[in-house]
Amino acid sequence: MNELLHEMLHTWVSGGWVMAAIAILAVILYASAIHVLMSAHHRGISRASDPVLQRWVAQPQQAPARVRELIRYTQDEVRSIRDVEGRFREVEATQVTDLDRRLAFLNVMVIAAPLFGLLGTVLGMLLTFQAIGVGGSSTAEIIAKGISEALVCTQSGMMVAIPGLIMATVAKRWRNEYAAFLARLESVTLRQFRSEASVVTRGTVGNETPTAPTEINGMPEAAPA
């Protein structure tokens, strides 16, 4: 254990000051990635079939808590199809668009990690070339230090970027699944709204009673058209 810690410390020191920047970047990257993954994880509901969605829309109390709140928000106090569509646009703007912004920031962090490693590589090679130009008895030691700094920074940047890239890819996939789920839920909700509206319309028409004709001077008056 002590040897491992000593080796990690030696590697850290060999990388120069760029290692501190890579470490800070790694903390920001992984914290952001975990946050995005937690926000985009809807696997229990995003893969629900259409019959299940129809049952949830017809009976919101049977739906999971997260879906129940969404269904009630998109159905309560709506009077037209345009109102339902507007509610779903609001949900997309507040949830999907927010995920897109976080994913964009995460992708920037993933791209920045190997760039910091490349910066360390350039600095290490500059140190190597300076040692070659100056010469002297300590040239070999300085060259070794420069090469070590270049390789360690490159390796560290790649080690930070690769897991971040995997997490960003998974988060993007979950985001797309949730967006598709919202589209299917909107379609089912609109069909349910149209069917209920047609039932109400038929009931209203069926309850209308014709006006009986009246008599004027002993002659029946024609019923109004």
C-alpha positions, 0 to 999 in steps of 0.5 A, a space after each residue: 500500500 505504501 509503495 502504491 501511494 509512493 508511486 502515485 505521488 512520484 507520478 503526480 510530481 513528475 507531471 508538473 503543475 499541469 497535473 493539478 489542473 487535470 485533477 481539478 478538471 477531473 473532479 468537475 467532470 465526474 461530478 457533472 457526469 454523475 449529476 447528468 446521469 441521475 437527472 437523465 435516468 428514467 429507465 423504469 418509465 421510458 421503456 413502458 409500452 403503449 398499452 401501459 401508457 394508455 392505462 397510466 393516462 386513463 388512470 393516473 393514480 396507477 402510474 409511478 409518482 414521477 409520471 403521475 405528476 407529469 400526467 396531471 400537469 398535462 391534463 389538469 385544466 386543459 380545454 383544447 388540444 393546443 393546451 395539451 401540446 403547450 403543456 408538453 412543450 413546457 415540460 420539454 423546455 424545462 427538462 429535456 433542454 436542461 439536460 441538453 445544456 448539462 450534456 454540452 458542458 460535460 462534453 466540453 469537460 471531456 474535450 478539455 481533459 486530453 487538451 490539458 494532457 497535450 499542454 503538459 506534453 508540450 511543456 515537457 518537450 520544451 523542457 527537454 529541448 532546452 536541456 539539449 540546447 544548454 548541455 552540461 552534466 545534468 542534461 540527461 537528468 533534465 531530459 528524463 524529467 521533461 520526457 516523464 512530464 510529457 508522458 505522464 500528462 498525456 496519460 493522465 489526460 486520456 485516463 480522465 477523458 475516456 471514462 468521462 466520454 463513456 458517461 457522457 454517451 450513456 447520459 445522451 442515450 438516456 436523454 434520447 430515450 426520455 425525449 422519445 417517452 415524452 413524445 409517446 406520452 403526448 400522443 397517447 394523451 392527445 388520443 385520450 383527450 380527443 376520445 373524451 371530447 367526442 364522447 362529450 360532444 355526442 352526449 350533448 347532441 343526444 340530449 338536445 330535445 326538439 321544440 314542439 310547434 305552436 299554434 297561431 290562430 288555430 294553425 300550427 307554426 312551423 318549427 324553427 329550422 
